[in-house]
Amino acid sequence: MTMSLLLKVCDYPMMIRLIYASRAINLGPVDVKDILSSSRRNNHQLAVTGALSLSNGIFLQCLEGERSAVNAVYHHILKDKRHNKPEILSLEEITQRQFTGWNMGLIAATAENSALFLKYSSTSEFDPFTMSAPALKEFFAEVLSSARWLS
Ligand SMILES: Cc1cc2nc3c(=O)[nH]c(=O)nc-3n(C[C@H](O)[C@H](O)[C@H](O)COP(=O)(O)O)c2cc1C
């Protein structure tokens, strides 16, 4: 491989999927709505897609898109005072998105979704901090195929 071809390959935009969890704090009644509307607006501009859940006082979010765009969104989110103790639970390069139709989908706190949380959680209460990266990936994949969403 020539040097120019090698450089071309390395320059090619790369997509990643980042999954993190954080603890919700100081949340007012309209905060989740606000988070969703700014997420959808900003993520659309950056071609970032994903989903967010809030359950058991814990945010769990999947962000996917071009690597620098996902990093920019994540750094922005880290500064938000409505949550703390963020932990990256999974980070991988991807060749395709899962959440093609969602700049930020909200995983609603329905009974159906609670059962789904439990399916992938080793504890009786939903606790993504204890979940493995493969379990988290399967959880989000199943959310897309079977859980009910709020828009
Ligand atoms: C758990 C959580 C997830 C968030 N996710 C996103 C997101 O995916 N995209 C986004 O732009 N902002 C997200 N936000 C909101 C940002 O922290 C910030 O409030 C927002 O981007 C401000 O946007 P604005 O300057 O356009 O009003 C999230 C906040 C929290 C607490």
The ligand as a Gaussian input file, in Angstrom:
#p B3LYP/6-31G(d) Opt

LIG

0 1
 C      -28.497000      12.742000      30.592000
 C      -28.405000      13.848000      29.579000
 C      -28.314000      13.562000      28.237000
 C      -28.210000      14.581000      27.289000
 N      -28.098000      14.258000      25.975000
 C      -27.902000      15.240000      25.059000
 C      -27.690000      14.925000      23.691000
 O      -27.714000      13.780000      23.250000
 N      -27.482000      15.959000      22.832000
 C      -27.482000      17.272000      23.244000
 O      -27.271000      18.165000      22.426000
 N      -27.676000      17.595000      24.540000
 C      -27.901000      16.614000      25.459000
 N      -28.115000      16.929000      26.759000
 C      -28.295000      18.344000      27.119000
 C      -26.995000      19.084000      27.172000
 O      -26.328000      18.773000      28.372000
 C      -27.240000      20.585000      27.074000
 O      -28.176000      20.992000      28.038000
 C      -27.814000      20.952000      25.718000
 O      -27.062000      20.378000      24.690000
 C      -27.839000      22.475000      25.554000
 O      -28.251000      22.751000      24.262000
 P      -28.504000      24.227000      23.763000
 O      -27.258000      25.015000      24.087000
 O      -28.763000      24.086000      22.309000
 O      -29.723000      24.707000      24.532000
 C      -28.218000      15.926000      27.721000
 C      -28.287000      16.220000      29.096000
 C      -28.394000      15.193000      30.010000
 C      -28.485000      15.519000      31.475000

